[in-house]
Amino acid sequence: GSGGSEVGGDGERSPSAYATLPPASARIELGDIRSALERATTRIAGANKGISPKPVTVRVHTPHTPPLTMVDLPGLTRIA
């Protein structure tokens, strides 16, 4: 990940955007979210990517947008 912080319009430093995969609270850089989601999917749905009713939740934290939470039921995977 790239880490660090960015300078806002008022010149003050603010934390960079990051994501979390609840219930874990570890910060994941947005550039690393794909591999984190793949690990979470394997943990929940298994190595064969079976379909699971247990959701994977991603929370995106950024100082410049409203809170965003995405929920996916792992198992049906297609990478474009």
C-alpha positions in Angstrom: 0.0 0.0 0.0 1.0 3.6 -0.3 0.1 4.8 3.2 0.6 8.4 4.3 -1.9 11.3 4.2 -3.1 13.8 1.7 -3.4 17.5 1.9 -7.0 18.8 1.9 -8.3 21.9 0.2 -7.5 24.0 3.3 -3.9 22.9 3.4 -4.3 20.7 6.5 -3.2 17.1 6.5 -6.0 14.5 6.6 -5.7 10.7 6.8 -5.7 8.9 3.4 -8.6 6.7 2.4 -8.5 3.1 3.7 -10.9 0.1 4.1 -11.7 -2.4 6.9 -13.1 -5.9 6.7 -15.3 -6.2 9.9 -15.1 -7.7 12.4 -11.4 -7.0 12.0 -10.4 -3.4 12.5 -7.0 -3.5 10.7 -6.6 -0.7 8.1 -6.3 -1.9 4.6 -4.9 0.4 1.9 -7.3 0.7 -1.0 -4.6 -0.7 -3.3 -4.5 -3.9 -1.2 -8.3 -4.4 -0.9 -8.5 -6.9 -3.8 -6.1 -9.3 -2.2 -7.7 -8.8 1.2 -11.2 -9.6 -0.3 -9.8 -12.7 -2.0 -8.4 -13.9 1.3 -11.7 -13.2 3.1 -13.6 -15.0 0.4 -11.4 -18.1 0.7 -11.7 -18.0 4.5 -15.5 -17.9 4.3 -16.4 -19.8 1.1 -13.4 -22.2 1.0 -10.6 -22.7 -1.5 -13.1 -24.0 -4.1 -15.1 -20.7 -3.8 -18.3 -22.4 -2.7 -21.3 -20.2 -2.3 -21.8 -19.0 1.3 -24.7 -17.2 3.0 -22.2 -15.5 5.3 -21.4 -12.0 3.9 -18.1 -10.3 3.4 -18.5 -6.6 4.6 -16.1 -3.9 3.4 -16.1 -0.5 5.0 -14.4 2.3 3.1 -13.2 5.3 5.2 -12.2 8.5 3.5 -12.2 12.1 4.8 -13.9 13.5 1.6 -17.0 11.3 1.2 -19.9 9.9 3.2 -19.4 6.5 4.9 -19.7 3.6 2.5 -20.3 -0.1 3.4 -20.4 -2.8 0.7 -21.7 -6.3 1.4 -21.1 -9.3 -0.8 -22.2 -12.9 -0.4 -19.0 -14.8 -1.6 -18.9 -17.6 -3.9 -19.8 -16.3 -7.4 -16.6 -14.7 -8.5 -15.9 -13.1 -11.9 -12.9 -10.7 -12.3 -13.3 -8.3 -15.3 
